[in-house]
Amino acid sequence: MADFPREPISPREFMEDFVPRALADGPLASSSGDAAVQLGVKLEGEGGGEWVIHLSQGNLKVEATSRESAAFTILQSVDDWRGALWEGRGGVFGQQASAMFSGAGAGEGGGMTPGTAPNAAAIGQLAGLDGLIQIVVTGGEGGDWCTGFKLGPGAIPEQPTTQLKIAAEDAEDMASGALDPMSAFMSGKIQVIGDMGLMMQMQAITMQAAAQPPKAD
């Protein structure tokens, strides 16, 4: 697996050079099976752009192109993307972003932590959904941190369908294991604004896909 860059590099270099090398032999590629799926990435701001990660029969290719046809798209500002990968921002959600992009935990999915990225087996099923889930970590060093997940192809809505908000301190406690995700929900430390059903649908798909046994060779 490719070594993660110690210093920040440009989004283009990261997506078109590092990501293909990091994910080529990882669980995201291996879980694609015979299906052809597309995972989109959109980074907004200076140096940003749009990319599509194509997964087919265990092969992976990254293309700099519109993500509108992708079944699942990761959406972030360049600053928040860089903040998660090199500055430790975002708590458990930033860690998930780092793990997914670096290949360390990409595509494992199915956990109870809100916003866990789906594995390749689930990405195709998410094409049947439509909406934007946004996670906002508030009050951290450097200001609020945000990441979004567009479910289904098509244009990204101007406003999130579902928004999850959590204080940076609580997100850090979740990352360390001091705070259980379900307890955070039940205690109101994770605030859900908008369509709760969309998030539940996403979680159901990722959990079902993660629970399926691997196909025999």
Buried (B, 14 or more C-beta within 10 A) or exposed (E): EBEBBEEBBBBBEBBBBBBBEBBBBBBBBBBBBEBEBBBBBBBBBEBBBBBBBBBBEBEBEBBEBEBBEBBBBBBBBBBBBBBBBBBBBBBBBBBBBBBBBBBBBBBBBBBEBBBBBBBBBBBBBBBEBBBBBBBBBBEBEEBBBBBBBBBBBEEBEEEBBBBBBBBBBBBBBBBEEEBBBEEBBEEEBBBBEBBEEBBEBBBEBBBEBBEEEEEEE
